[in-house]
Amino acid sequence: MKKNVFYLVMLFSAFTSCNRDDIQNNPTEIGLTQQDPLTAKQINDKINESIKATGSFSWKKSSDHFVWSAIFQGNKVASIGFGSSFDRSLSPDGNSIQNEIVNIIRKTEGKKNDILLSSDKYLNQIDVVIEKEETLIALRRMKGIRYIEPADYRYFENEKRFRGETAKSAISSGCGYDIMDLNSVDYTTVSPNAKVPWSFYKHNITDAWNYSTGAGVTIGLIDTGVSPEQSLLGANFNNGASSGRTITKQGVYVNSIWPWSSGYDGVDDQCGHGTRMASVMAAPRNNKGMPVGVAYNANLVVYRAAYNVVLDGYHEQNGVKTAFTELGNNTNIKIISMSMGHIFSIGKIEDGVKYAYSKGKLIFCAGGTTTSFTNFLGVIFPAWMPETQAISGVKENTSNQKCNVCHAGAEIDFTYQMERASGSEIPTLSYYNGKTDYVGGSSVATASTAGIAALVWSKNPSWTREQVVNKMRQSATYYPTPNSNYGYGNINVLKAVQ
């Protein structure tokens, strides 16, 4: 049901489809007179034109000059996908095509070194440095090239700058270190002294706990990491009624504005978003008077893959790609949840998603969370991909009224109730130990639904991914005929685990 849009400040967007230049000549015969690159403002304006006019934007459908300009304005770094498959192990022609790509770049650029920035171990994907438009033209007409696109063009950062906002505000979406006391009407206390969010009762999660608590299932979370100050997502992950499980923290994000920088900056959340997602998904059924997660006995592997939810720069996109491939190769992982994204496709992340899916992982992605000036957008990337389950948030007691900042569309698979008439959202652990907060948008809906999948899979450990998804569909509002904008709707979790 996916065709073609999180807790991401989803800026509006896109680009009038331009036909690729029809170049027939040999690379050495191109004889191109180098043009000046388009400015970042011109690039963003055309992207915005396209999304407003057609609902989407594609680098593949853009002209050579447009793509080269975006590469030039993005530190001259390009991402190239090649070969007969995204999977390097399934593409015998991959290495030879990579060598050919590098040789063409050396020839047209007149360089022998400083060309290949990175070569993915598992995917047929490389990042290269390109300065000349003739190099881009030669590469785009090569056989075996699946895509070539800017690897460090910062659409969101540029858009914010053009609107007169600071660079810091451009990269802060989804982040927060707030502490909020919970309103007593938004939770119920259960043994041993845990606060159950109001939404759990709307989906019959507490009744489902009589059948499954997520034990034996491991969820992979791709986000901004987990707070080192939140003990219930650390040393006290096994607390109260939660026992015998593990939380593992990985860091694959390089905190630098320069693509050529290296060295991961650790596993600790420096945004706050990842901490809240981990909480609603799998916080322990604790004895400390704090909120509990949906799958309170599931294992958790958390990847710090980006600074925040806007996958706008080289290291953000590289980190997410790496997280997907590593989780795909982790045989303990059954479910992957990511509440981050972009308004248009990113080739290397698309490859990473497909790789993880090919390894049998059940992938949940946020359908989109927006601001007042971007509320016309549909489902975001990568939630629109057929390999993912796209999730959106809806208002209390409905399956077809999106939350005030949530996206809807034909690609949505499930919904989760996360916004009350009072405006309250979902109670969660704060970044700080012993403190609470609220969280909303399609982000929390996605993390909660991933937790629901863990309950279903834990109850039926021999099931395949397809069986788990089918059971979730059969237990949802609109089964067997999905709603045109809200998929199968809200899941009755008790029904899903019986």
C-alpha positions in Angstrom: 0.0 0.0 0.0 3.0 2.2 0.0 3.5 4.3 -3.1 5.5 7.1 -2.7 6.4 11.4 3.5 8.4 12.3 12.3 9.5 13.9 14.8 11.3 15.9 12.3 10.6 19.5 11.6 9.4 18.6 8.1 10.0 21.6 6.1 8.0 22.1 2.9 9.7 21.3 -0.3 10.6 20.1 -3.9 11.7 20.3 -7.5 10.3 20.4 -10.9 11.3 17.3 -12.7 14.0 18.0 -15.2 15.0 15.6 -17.8 18.5 14.2 -17.6 20.9 15.4 -20.3 20.9 13.0 -23.2 24.7 12.5 -23.5 25.9 10.1 -26.1 29.6 10.9 -26.2 32.5 9.2 -24.6 33.7 10.7 -21.3 36.8 12.0 -23.0 34.6 13.6 -25.7 32.2 15.5 -23.5 34.0 18.7 -24.0 31.7 20.5 -21.5 32.2 24.2 -20.9 32.0 24.4 -17.1 29.1 26.4 -15.8 28.7 28.1 -12.5 26.7 26.0 -10.0 23.3 27.0 -9.0 23.1 28.7 -5.6 21.7 26.9 -2.5 18.7 29.2 -2.7 18.0 28.3 -6.3 18.3 24.6 -5.5 16.0 24.8 -2.5 13.5 26.8 -4.5 13.3 24.2 -7.2 13.0 21.4 -4.7 10.1 23.3 -3.1 8.5 23.8 -6.5 8.5 20.1 -7.2 7.1 19.0 -3.8 4.4 21.6 -4.0 3.4 20.7 -7.6 3.8 16.9 -7.5 4.1 15.9 -3.9 7.6 14.5 -4.4 11.2 15.2 -5.5 13.8 13.0 -7.0 17.5 13.5 -7.7 17.2 10.8 -10.4 14.7 12.9 -12.4 16.8 16.1 -12.0 19.1 17.5 -14.7 22.8 16.9 -14.6 23.5 20.6 -13.9 21.1 20.6 -11.0 22.5 17.5 -9.3 26.1 18.6 -9.9 25.2 22.0 -8.4 23.8 20.4 -5.2 26.9 18.2 -5.0 29.1 21.3 -5.4 27.2 23.2 -2.7 27.4 20.1 -0.4 31.2 20.0 0.1 31.6 18.4 -3.4 30.7 15.0 -2.0 28.5 12.5 -4.0 26.9 9.2 -2.9 26.8 6.5 -5.6 24.8 3.3 -5.6 25.9 0.8 -8.2 25.8 -2.9 -9.2 22.9 -5.3 -10.0 21.9 -5.3 -6.3 22.2 -3.1 -3.3 23.8 -6.1 -1.5 27.5 -6.3 -2.2 27.5 -10.1 -1.5 24.8 -10.6 -4.1 26.4 -8.5 -6.9 29.4 -10.2 -8.5 29.8 -7.1 -10.7 30.0 -4.7 -7.8 33.8 -4.5 -7.3 34.5 -4.1 -11.0 31.9 -1.3 -11.3 33.4 0.5 -8.3 36.8 0.3 -9.9 35.4 1.7 -13.1 33.7 4.6 -11.2 37.0 5.5 -9.5 38.9 5.4 -12.8 36.4 7.6 -14.5 36.6 10.2 -11.7 40.4 10.1 -11.8 40.4 10.6 -15.5 37.9 13.5 -15.7 39.0 15.2 -12.5 42.7 14.8 -13.3 43.4 13.4 -9.8 44.8 10.1 -8.5 44.1 10.6 -4.8 41.5 12.1 -2.5 38.7 10.7 -4.6 37.1 7.8 -2.7 35.8 9.0 0.7 34.2 5.7 1.8 33.3 2.3 0.5 30.5 0.4 2.3 31.4 -3.1 3.4 27.9 -4.6 2.9 26.3 -2.3 0.3 27.2 -1.4 -3.3 27.5 2.2 -2.2 30.5 4.6 -2.1 31.0 8.3 -1.4 33.3 10.2 -3.7 34.6 13.7 -4.2 33.5 15.4 -7.4 34.4 18.9 -8.6 33.6 18.9 -12.3 30.2 18.7 -13.9 31.7 16.6 -16.7 32.5 13.9 -14.1 28.9 13.8 -13.0 27.7 13.5 -16.6 30.1 10.7 -17.3 29.1 8.8 -14.2 25.3 9.2 -14.7 25.5 7.6 -18.2 27.5 4.6 -16.9 25.8 1.2 -17.0 25.4 -0.3 -13.5 24.8 3.0 -11.7 21.7 2.8 -9.6 21.8 6.4 -8.3 24.2 9.3 -7.9 23.2 12.1 -5.6 24.5 14.8 -3.2 25.9 13.3 0.0 26.1 16.4 2.0 23.6 18.9 0.6 21.8 20.4 3.7 18.3 21.2 2.5 16.8 21.9 5.9 19.7 23.9 7.2 19.6 26.1 4.1 15.9 26.5 4.2 16.1 27.7 7.8 18.8 30.1 6.9 16.8 31.5 4.0 13.9 32.1 6.5 16.2 34.0 8.8 16.5 31.4 11.5 19.8 30.4 13.1 21.8 27.3 12.1 21.3 26.0 15.6 17.5 26.1 15.2 17.8 24.4 11.9 19.3 21.3 13.5 17.4 21.2 16.7 14.1 19.6 15.7 12.9 16.7 17.9 15.3 17.6 20.7 14.5 18.6 24.2 15.5 18.1 27.8 12.2 19.1 29.4 11.0 17.9 32.8 7.2 17.8 33.3 5.2 16.5 36.2 2.5 14.2 35.0 -1.2 15.0 35.4 -2.8 12.2 37.4 -5.5 11.7 34.8 -2.9 10.7 32.2 -1.7 7.6 33.9 -2.7 4.7 36.2 -0.3 3.2 38.8 0.2 -0.5 38.7 2.4 -2.9 40.7 5.1 -2.7 41.7 4.8 1.1 41.4 4.9 1.9 37.7 2.9 4.6 35.9 0.9 3.2 32.9 0.2 5.9 30.2 -3.4 6.5 29.3 -2.9 5.3 25.8 -2.1 1.8 26.9 -5.7 1.3 27.9 -7.0 2.6 24.6 -5.1 -0.2 22.8 -5.7 -2.9 25.5 -2.0 -3.2 26.2 -2.3 -3.8 29.9 -4.7 -6.7 29.3 -2.3 -8.0 26.7 0.4 -8.2 29.4 -1.4 -11.2 30.8 -0.2 -13.1 27.6 3.0 -11.3 26.7 5.5 -8.8 28.0 8.0 -8.9 25.2 10.4 -11.4 26.7 12.8 -13.0 24.4 12.4 -10.4 21.6 15.1 -7.8 20.8 14.2 -4.4 19.3 16.7 -2.2 17.5 16.2 1.5 17.9 17.8 3.9 15.5 17.8 7.4 17.0 19.9 9.9 18.9 21.1 7.5 21.6 20.0 7.1 25.3 20.7 9.5 28.2 23.5 8.4 30.4 21.6 10.0 33.3 18.5 7.8 33.0 19.2 4.8 35.1 16.0 2.9 34.1 17.5 2.8 30.6 20.9 1.8 32.0 21.9 0.1 35.2 18.3 -0.3 36.3 16.9 -1.6 33.0 16.0 -4.8 35.0 13.9 -3.3 37.8 10.6 -4.2 39.4 8.7 -6.7 37.1 11.3 -6.4 34.3 14.0 -9.0 34.5 16.4 -11.2 32.5 16.9 -8.7 29.7 19.6 -6.5 28.3 20.0 -3.0 26.9 23.0 -2.4 24.5 24.1 1.0 23.3 26.0 1.6 20.1 27.3 4.8 18.5 27.8 5.3 14.8 27.6 9.0 14.5 30.5 11.4 13.7 29.8 14.8 15.2 31.4 17.1 12.6 30.3 19.4 9.8 33.1 18.0 7.6 32.4 14.8 5.6 36.0 13.6 5.8 36.0 13.7 9.6 36.1 10.3 11.4 35.7 9.0 14.9 32.3 8.2 16.5 31.4 10.5 19.3 29.9 7.8 21.6 26.5 6.4 22.5 25.1 9.1 24.8 22.0 11.0 23.7 22.7 14.7 23.2 19.2 15.5 22.0 16.7 13.8 24.2 14.6 12.3 21.5 16.2 8.8 21.6 15.8 8.6 25.3 12.0 9.2 25.1 11.6 6.7 22.2 13.5 4.0 24.2 11.3 4.8 27.2 7.9 4.4 25.5 9.1 1.3 23.8 10.7 -0.7 26.6 11.1 1.2 29.9 10.9 -1.3 32.8 7.8 -2.0 34.8 9.6 -0.3 37.7 9.1 0.2 41.4 10.2 3.9 41.3 6.9 5.6 40.3 8.1 6.2 36.7 6.3 5.5 33.3 6.6 1.9 31.9 7.1 1.0 28.3 4.9 -1.1 26.0 7.3 -4.2 25.9 8.7 -4.0 29.4 10.5 -7.3 29.2 12.0 -6.9 25.7 15.7 -6.5 25.0 16.8 -3.2 23.5 19.7 -2.3 21.2 20.0 1.5 20.8 22.0 3.1 18.0 23.1 6.7 18.3 23.1 7.3 14.5 22.4 11.1 14.3 22.4 14.3 16.3 18.7 14.8 15.9 15.8 13.6 13.8 16.5 15.6 10.7 18.7 13.4 8.5 20.1 16.4 6.7 23.9 16.0 6.6 26.6 13.6 5.6 27.2 12.0 9.0 23.5 11.8 9.9 22.8 9.9 6.7 25.9 7.7 7.0 25.1 6.9 10.6 21.6 5.8 9.8 22.8 3.7 6.9 25.4 2.0 9.1 22.8 1.4 11.9 20.5 -0.4 9.4 23.2 -2.6 8.0 24.6 -3.5 11.5 21.1 -4.3 12.9 20.4 -6.3 9.7 23.4 -8.4 10.4 22.6 -8.9 14.1 20.7 -12.2 14.3 19.3 -11.3 17.7 17.3 -8.4 16.3 13.7 -9.0 15.1 12.3 -5.5 15.0 13.8 -2.1 14.0 12.2 1.2 14.9 13.2 4.6 13.6 11.4 7.9 14.2 13.6 10.0 11.9 13.5 10.8 8.2 13.6 13.3 5.3 11.2 14.8 2.8 12.9 13.0 -0.1 14.7 9.8 -0.7 18.3 9.3 0.4 19.9 6.5 -1.7 22.3 5.1 0.9 19.6 4.9 3.6 17.2 3.3 1.1 19.9 0.7 0.5 20.3 0.2 4.3 16.6 -0.3 4.8 16.4 -2.8 2.0 19.5 -4.7 3.4 17.9 -5.0 6.9 14.6 -6.0 5.3 16.4 -8.7 3.3 17.6 -10.1 6.6 14.1 -10.7 7.9 13.7 -7.6 10.1 10.3 -6.0 10.8 10.9 -2.2 10.3 8.7 0.6 11.7 9.2 4.2 10.5 7.5 7.4 11.5 5.1 8.8 8.9 6.0 12.4 9.7 5.6 15.1 12.3 5.5 18.7 11.1 5.2 22.4 11.9 2.4 24.8 10.9 4.2 25.9 7.7 4.8 22.3 6.5 1.5 20.7 7.3 0.6 19.9 3.6 3.3 17.2 3.4 2.4 13.6 3.2 4.3 10.5 4.5 8.0 11.1 4.7 11.0 9.0 3.7 11.8 6.2 4.5 8.3 5.4 5.9 6.9 5.4 2.4 9.1 2.5 1.4 7.3 -0.8 0.9 9.9 -2.5 3.2 8.7 -0.4 6.2 5.6 -0.2 8.2 4.6 3.5 8.3 3.0 4.7 11.6 1.2 7.9 12.4 -0.4 9.3 15.6 -4.1 10.0 16.0 -6.3 11.7 18.6 -7.8 9.8 21.5 -10.8 7.6 20.7 -10.3 7.9 16.9 -8.5 6.0 14.2 -8.8 8.6 11.5 -8.2 12.0 13.1 -4.5 12.7 12.9 -2.8 14.5 15.8 -2.2 18.2 15.3 1.3 17.7 14.0 1.1 14.3 12.4 1.1 13.2 8.8 -1.4 11.0 7.0 -1.5 9.4 3.6 -1.9 6.2 1.5 1.4 4.8 2.8 0.4 4.7 6.5 0.0 1.2 7.8 -1.1 1.6 11.4 -2.0 4.4 13.8 -1.6 4.9 17.6 -3.6 7.1 19.9 -1.2 9.7 21.4 -3.1 13.0 21.7 -5.9 13.7 24.2 -8.6 16.3 23.9 -6.8 18.1 26.8 -3.7 18.3 24.6 -1.8 15.8 26.8 0.4 13.3 24.9 2.3 10.2 26.2 3.9 10.1 29.6 7.6 9.1 29.4 10.8 9.0 31.2 12.8 12.3 31.1 16.4 12.6 30.1 17.1 13.0 33.8 16.9 10.2 36.3 13.8 10.2 38.5 12.0 12.8 36.3 9.2 12.5 33.8 8.1 14.2 30.5 5.5 13.9 27.7 6.2 13.1 24.1 4.0 13.2 21.0 3.9 13.1 17.2 4.4 10.2 14.9 7.7 9.5 16.7 6.0 8.2 19.8 3.3 6.4 17.7 6.1 4.5 15.9 8.1 3.5 19.0 4.9 2.3 20.7 3.9 0.2 17.7 7.3 -1.4 17.6 6.7 -2.3 21.2 3.4 -3.8 20.3 5.1 -5.9 17.6 7.5 -7.2 20.3 4.5 -8.4 22.4 3.0 -10.2 19.4 6.3 -11.8 18.4 7.1 -12.8 22.0 3.8 -14.6 22.2 4.6 -16.4 19.0 8.4 -16.8 18.8 8.4 -19.2 15.8 6.4 -16.8 13.6 7.8 -15.0 10.6 7.8 -11.3 10.1 4.8 -11.6 7.7 2.8 -13.6 10.3 3.4 -10.9 12.9 2.3 -8.1 10.6 -0.7 -10.0 9.5 -1.8 -10.6 13.1 -1.4 -6.9 13.8 -3.6 -6.1 10.8 -6.2 -8.6 11.7 -6.4 -7.0 15.2 -6.8 -3.4 13.9 -9.7 -1.1 13.3 -10.1 -1.3 9.5 -9.2 -4.9 8.8 -9.6 -6.3 6.1 -10.0 -3.1 4.1 -7.4 -0.4 5.1 -8.4 3.2 5.3 -7.1 5.4 2.4 -5.1 7.6 4.8 -4.7 5.7 8.0 -4.0 2.1 7.0 -5.4 -0.5 9.3 -5.8 2.0 12.1 -5.4 1.3 15.8 -4.3 -2.1 17.0 -6.3 -4.0 19.7 -3.2 -5.5 21.3 -5.1 -7.9 23.5 -6.7 -9.4 20.4 -3.2 -9.5 18.7 -1.7 -11.6 21.4 -4.6 -14.0 22.1 
